[in-house]
């Protein structure tokens, strides 16, 4: 709570580091306000809401960079907010701090109104759900899409083409806020199955009957002390499919399942070749010849 209130993100990182990932890419990323803009230019199609995880957490930063590169490759005009971004308030609302959530939400809605944001693309299903379905409660109405939806459309439109052939079995884990809460099941699966040579195998609990990675409901920031760790339960199910890649579409799922796979590898119960990847990272690898 203190980190979100004082630093604007649950990690307690400085706002000045929100743009650090941009220095790690070799193409230009347009940052709002850098050219003196007071509102988003009319020719910019999407505001890319990077999110706290996407800016600060290493695995999520890989997704952020992949999405930015794919948008660049497809010729989609977008902008990021950089230091102007702050936590949507999702984790604090889930943990019961409604007052802090409202403070974050109203601050963000006011800022998004000022810059005339219309269409927003996010890589985090928690941001998707909060901005798209909860901000209307405080007067914020936006068209919000998840990166897998936008990327699937770009592939359908022929603006991105996966060409690199990989011979691997992949299972896809549905994030709760992407799947059950927002009914987005098809685009991420289309992207995974569209990579040449991929065999998509489903876990027993998938789509609307999927199972949480263990980070939902702000559990990302709490310790589990009773019973089996939720992420281990889900990791074992993913490994049971025989897949060598577990595809994800959420930064929190990425952390939880990666940790689960690493734990099983250290115990000798998972092959060293098993990896966890965001769908965007998989697509970027396939698009690059």
Backbone torsions as a table, in degrees:
resi	resn	phi	psi	omega
1	UNK	NA	-43.7	-177.9
2	UNK	-63.9	-41.9	179.3
3	UNK	-60.8	-44.3	-179.6
4	UNK	-66.2	-43.0	-177.5
5	UNK	-66.2	-42.2	-174.1
6	UNK	-92.8	-33.5	-174.4
7	UNK	-112.7	-11.4	178.9
8	UNK	79.5	14.9	175.0
9	UNK	-159.2	151.2	-174.9
10	UNK	-68.1	-18.8	-179.1
11	UNK	-81.3	-17.0	-178.2
12	UNK	77.6	23.8	-179.3
13	UNK	-85.5	159.0	179.8
14	UNK	-76.7	143.5	-179.7
15	UNK	-58.9	-30.6	-178.0
16	UNK	-62.2	-19.3	-179.3
17	UNK	-89.1	-1.1	-178.9
18	UNK	-63.0	-25.3	-179.1
19	UNK	-96.4	3.7	-174.1
20	UNK	-57.1	-36.4	-177.8
21	UNK	-63.0	-27.4	-177.7
22	UNK	-64.6	-33.5	179.5
23	UNK	-69.3	-13.3	-176.7
24	UNK	-95.9	1.5	179.0
25	UNK	-113.1	156.0	-176.2
26	UNK	-104.7	27.9	175.4
27	UNK	-136.3	164.5	-175.1
28	UNK	-79.7	133.6	175.2
29	UNK	-115.6	113.9	-177.6
30	UNK	-71.0	123.4	179.2
31	UNK	-106.8	128.6	-178.6
32	UNK	-57.1	133.1	176.4
33	UNK	92.9	-14.2	-177.7
34	UNK	-65.6	-29.8	178.8
35	UNK	-103.0	17.9	178.7
36	UNK	81.3	15.1	-179.0
37	UNK	-64.7	141.9	174.3
38	UNK	-106.4	-17.9	172.1
39	UNK	-145.2	162.5	-176.3
40	UNK	-66.7	125.6	-179.1
41	UNK	-57.3	149.6	-175.6
42	UNK	-61.7	-28.1	-177.2
43	UNK	-84.9	-2.3	177.5
44	UNK	-87.0	118.2	-173.5
45	UNK	-78.3	-41.3	-175.5
46	UNK	-131.1	140.3	163.7
47	UNK	-87.9	122.4	179.2
48	UNK	-90.9	104.2	178.5
49	UNK	-83.4	105.7	-172.0
50	UNK	-72.2	-36.8	-179.0
51	UNK	83.4	161.5	-177.6
52	UNK	-66.3	-47.7	179.7
53	UNK	-61.3	-46.0	-177.8
54	UNK	-61.1	-23.5	179.8
55	UNK	-94.8	-30.5	-169.9
56	UNK	-114.1	-28.8	-173.0
57	UNK	-94.4	128.5	-169.8
58	UNK	-56.1	-44.0	-178.8
59	UNK	-66.5	-38.7	179.5
60	UNK	-71.8	-31.3	177.5
61	UNK	-63.0	-34.2	177.8
62	UNK	-61.8	-38.1	177.2
63	UNK	-67.0	-45.9	179.4
64	UNK	-55.6	-47.6	-178.1
65	UNK	-65.6	-37.8	179.4
66	UNK	-64.9	-44.5	-179.6
67	UNK	-63.9	-45.1	180.0
68	UNK	-59.9	-42.1	-179.4
69	UNK	-67.5	-39.1	178.7
70	UNK	-66.6	-40.3	177.9
71	UNK	-64.1	-40.1	177.5
72	UNK	-60.7	-47.8	-179.3
73	UNK	-60.4	-38.8	-176.4
74	UNK	-84.4	-5.0	179.3
75	UNK	75.8	27.5	178.1
76	UNK	-87.2	126.9	179.1
77	UNK	-83.2	122.6	-178.6
78	UNK	-140.8	170.7	177.4
79	UNK	-145.1	150.8	173.3
80	UNK	-114.0	158.8	-178.6
81	UNK	-87.9	-22.9	-178.4
82	UNK	62.6	-128.0	-176.2
83	UNK	-66.2	-15.0	-179.7
84	UNK	-76.0	-8.6	-178.4
85	UNK	-86.8	148.3	174.4
86	UNK	-145.3	166.5	-176.2
87	UNK	-54.7	139.7	179.2
88	UNK	-67.5	-21.9	-177.5
89	UNK	101.8	-3.0	-177.7
90	UNK	-53.3	-53.5	-174.6
91	UNK	-63.2	-32.9	-178.0
92	UNK	-75.0	-32.1	176.4
93	UNK	-67.8	-43.4	-179.9
94	UNK	-61.5	-32.9	-178.5
95	UNK	-86.8	0.2	172.8
96	UNK	101.0	1.4	-179.3
97	UNK	-93.3	78.6	-174.5
98	UNK	-64.5	-36.6	-178.9
99	UNK	-62.3	-46.4	179.7
100	UNK	-66.1	-36.7	176.1
101	UNK	-58.9	-47.6	-178.4
102	UNK	-62.6	-37.9	177.7
103	UNK	-62.1	-46.5	179.0
104	UNK	-63.7	-46.1	-176.2
105	UNK	-62.6	-46.8	-177.4
106	UNK	-67.1	-36.2	176.7
107	UNK	-63.1	-44.4	-179.4
108	UNK	-68.4	-43.2	-179.4
109	UNK	-62.2	-42.4	178.9
110	UNK	-60.7	-44.6	-179.9
111	UNK	-66.1	-43.3	-179.7
112	UNK	-65.3	-34.4	175.4
113	UNK	-65.2	-45.6	-177.3
114	UNK	-59.1	-41.9	-176.4
115	UNK	-89.6	1.8	177.8
116	UNK	59.2	49.6	176.1
117	UNK	-71.5	136.1	-179.0
118	UNK	-118.8	-58.9	-179.1
119	UNK	-112.3	131.9	-176.1
120	UNK	-125.7	133.9	173.8
121	UNK	-113.1	136.2	-177.1
122	UNK	-128.6	155.6	174.9
123	UNK	-103.8	-8.1	-176.4
124	UNK	-109.9	119.8	179.0
125	UNK	-60.4	-25.8	177.6
126	UNK	-68.2	-42.5	175.7
127	UNK	-64.9	-40.7	178.7
128	UNK	-55.6	-49.5	-176.5
129	UNK	-68.7	-42.1	-176.3
130	UNK	-69.8	-49.7	-178.5
131	UNK	-69.9	-41.5	-174.8
132	UNK	-77.6	-36.6	-172.3
133	UNK	-114.9	-17.0	-177.7
134	UNK	-110.1	-28.6	178.3
135	UNK	-65.4	-27.4	173.9
136	UNK	-57.2	-24.1	177.8
137	UNK	-65.4	-23.3	178.6
138	UNK	-117.9	24.9	172.5
139	UNK	89.2	14.2	-179.8
140	UNK	-107.1	109.0	-178.8
141	UNK	-114.0	112.9	-178.4
142	UNK	-136.2	159.1	172.3
143	UNK	-92.6	110.9	-175.3
144	UNK	-115.3	130.4	177.5
145	UNK	-125.4	150.2	175.1
146	UNK	-83.3	150.6	-176.4
147	UNK	-58.4	-31.5	-180.0
148	UNK	-67.6	-32.6	177.7
149	UNK	-66.6	-47.1	-178.5
150	UNK	-66.1	-43.8	-178.9
151	UNK	-65.8	-37.8	177.9
152	UNK	-63.0	-38.0	178.7
153	UNK	-67.2	-40.6	179.9
154	UNK	-64.8	-35.9	176.3
155	UNK	-68.3	-44.9	178.4
156	UNK	-57.9	-39.4	-177.6
157	UNK	-80.1	-1.5	178.6
158	UNK	79.4	12.5	-179.0
159	UNK	-86.6	-15.3	172.2
160	UNK	-135.2	134.7	-179.2
161	UNK	-131.7	114.5	175.3
162	UNK	-71.3	124.4	-176.0
163	UNK	-122.4	-26.8	-175.3
164	UNK	-75.1	125.4	-177.5
165	UNK	-84.3	127.3	174.5
166	UNK	-124.1	141.4	-178.7
167	UNK	-107.5	84.1	-178.5
168	UNK	-149.2	157.7	178.5
169	UNK	-96.5	128.2	-176.0
170	UNK	-125.7	137.9	171.1
171	UNK	-115.3	146.3	-178.0
172	UNK	-112.6	129.8	178.3
173	UNK	-98.1	123.6	179.2
174	UNK	-79.5	118.2	172.8
175	UNK	-67.4	141.5	-176.9
176	UNK	-56.2	-45.1	-175.7
177	UNK	-77.6	-13.5	174.7
178	UNK	-90.0	-45.9	-177.5
179	UNK	-80.0	-88.1	-171.1
180	UNK	-57.2	-39.6	-176.5
181	UNK	-77.9	-34.2	-175.0
182	UNK	-121.3	5.5	172.1
183	UNK	56.6	34.0	177.7
184	UNK	-103.6	97.2	-176.7
185	UNK	-114.9	-33.0	-169.6
186	UNK	-80.5	-49.6	-174.9
187	UNK	-53.4	-47.1	-179.9
188	UNK	-63.1	-36.2	179.4
189	UNK	-68.9	-37.1	177.8
190	UNK	-62.1	-41.3	-179.3
191	UNK	-65.4	-44.8	-179.7
192	UNK	-63.7	-50.0	-177.1
193	UNK	-68.1	-21.2	-178.0
194	UNK	-80.1	-9.9	176.9
195	UNK	-75.1	123.1	-176.4
196	UNK	-55.5	128.2	176.4
197	UNK	91.7	-4.0	-179.4
198	UNK	-83.8	134.7	170.4
199	UNK	-106.8	115.7	-179.1
200	UNK	-87.9	121.7	177.6
201	UNK	-117.2	135.1	-177.9
202	UNK	-91.3	145.7	171.6
203	UNK	-76.5	162.5	-179.3
204	UNK	-58.7	-42.7	176.6
205	UNK	-99.8	106.3	-178.7
206	UNK	-144.7	171.5	-178.2
207	UNK	51.8	-128.9	-175.2
208	UNK	-69.7	-11.8	176.9
209	UNK	-109.8	27.6	-177.9
210	UNK	-70.7	178.6	-175.3
211	UNK	-131.5	139.2	-176.7
212	UNK	-61.6	150.2	177.7
213	UNK	-78.6	-13.5	-179.4
214	UNK	108.9	-5.2	-177.5
215	UNK	-99.9	-11.0	-175.5
216	UNK	-64.9	163.0	178.0
217	UNK	61.9	33.2	-179.5
218	UNK	65.6	14.0	177.5
219	UNK	-66.7	-16.5	176.1
220	UNK	-53.5	-31.9	-172.8
221	UNK	-103.8	11.4	-178.8
222	UNK	-125.2	162.7	178.6
223	UNK	-100.2	144.8	176.9
224	UNK	-99.2	132.0	-177.1
225	UNK	-123.7	-12.6	-177.8
226	UNK	-110.1	137.5	171.9
227	UNK	64.1	-160.2	-179.9
228	UNK	-77.4	138.4	175.9
229	UNK	-63.6	135.1	-176.1
230	UNK	-59.8	-40.4	-177.8
231	UNK	-66.1	-30.8	178.1
232	UNK	-71.2	-38.1	177.3
233	UNK	-58.1	-48.2	-178.0
234	UNK	-71.0	-39.9	179.4
235	UNK	-59.8	-44.3	180.0
236	UNK	-61.6	-36.8	178.3
237	UNK	-66.0	-41.0	179.0
238	UNK	-65.3	-43.9	-179.8
239	UNK	-65.4	-30.9	-179.8
240	UNK	-64.8	-16.6	178.7
241	UNK	-78.4	-14.8	-176.2
242	UNK	83.6	6.3	-179.4
243	UNK	-70.8	147.3	175.0
244	UNK	-97.5	-13.8	175.6
245	UNK	-129.3	131.2	172.5
246	UNK	-103.8	113.4	-179.5
247	UNK	-87.5	137.6	-179.7
248	UNK	-131.0	164.9	179.1
249	UNK	-134.7	28.0	-175.5
250	UNK	-152.6	134.6	-178.4
251	UNK	-63.1	-33.3	-179.2
252	UNK	-73.0	-41.5	176.1
253	UNK	-60.4	-38.8	-180.0
254	UNK	-59.5	-47.1	180.0
255	UNK	-62.8	-49.6	-173.8
256	UNK	-65.7	-43.8	-176.7
257	UNK	-77.4	-34.5	174.4
258	UNK	-60.1	-44.7	178.8
259	UNK	-61.8	-39.5	178.8
260	UNK	-63.8	-44.8	179.9
261	UNK	-64.3	-43.6	179.2
262	UNK	-60.1	-42.0	179.4
263	UNK	-62.6	-44.6	-179.8
264	UNK	-67.9	-34.3	177.7
265	UNK	-65.7	-39.6	-179.5
266	UNK	-67.0	-24.0	178.3
267	UNK	-90.8	-2.9	-179.3
268	UNK	78.2	16.1	-178.0
269	UNK	-101.3	2.6	176.0
270	UNK	-140.8	143.1	179.6
271	UNK	-65.1	148.7	179.7
272	UNK	-65.8	-16.5	-178.1
273	UNK	-86.3	-4.9	-179.4
274	UNK	-75.4	133.1	-179.7
275	UNK	-137.9	159.3	177.8
276	UNK	-114.2	128.0	-177.2
277	UNK	-138.6	142.1	170.7
278	UNK	-69.8	148.9	-179.6
279	UNK	-55.6	-37.1	-179.1
280	UNK	-65.1	-38.8	178.9
281	UNK	-65.9	-41.2	176.7
282	UNK	-60.6	-44.3	-178.3
283	UNK	-65.1	-43.6	-179.1
284	UNK	-60.7	-42.5	178.7
285	UNK	-61.7	-35.1	-178.1
286	UNK	-78.9	-28.8	-178.7
287	UNK	-75.7	-33.6	179.5
288	UNK	-75.2	126.2	-177.7
289	UNK	-72.0	NA	NA
